[in-house]
Amino acid sequence: MALSEQFLEEDLHPIDIVEHLAEHHDWDFDRIGDDQIAMAVEGQWRTYSITLAWSNYDETLRMVCSFEMEPPSERENVLYELLNKMNDQCWAGAFTYWANQKLMVYRYGLVLAGGQMASPEQIDTMITAAVLSAERYYPAIQLVTWGNRDPEDAMQVAIAEAYGRA
């Protein structure tokens, strides 16, 4: 059964849908309020903190996917250069580094203006894309911040695609 089939008869709040998805995927989550939920999603490299919040004001479902990171201060400028290169390849969402919080962040907003309803598949895809993007670029981030590699060189790791099966 498709994720959306169980919601056909209901008019659910977007955060209710996220909660159902978290239960479906067995993710740890905390319903912070009516309009916000926080989850922990396990990836290959990290466990990612994902927060989704609904804004009635601009009818947007906002997602922040983050992980802790403390790059050496002398590598921050190079990290920002890498972030520009990463964002050039991201068609939905964008990365930023929140230095004060020591967090690498991937952000995305799903605009649902005019009373649009988000489908479970849309929200699931949004979360999956965030984790996949973080997983894709994590090695490049590590190479730049801790391996003293330049951004162009580090991006080759993110660009390289594995073919076949092991």
Secondary structure, DSSP 8 states (H G I E B T S, - for coil): --GGGGGTT----HHHHHHHHHHHHT-EEEEEETTEEEEEEE-SS-EEEEEEEEETTTTEEEEEEEEE----GGGHHHHHHHHHHHHHH-SS-EEEEETTTTEEEEEEEEE-GGG----HHHHHHHHHHHHHHHHHHHHHHHHHHTS---HHHHHHHHH----S--
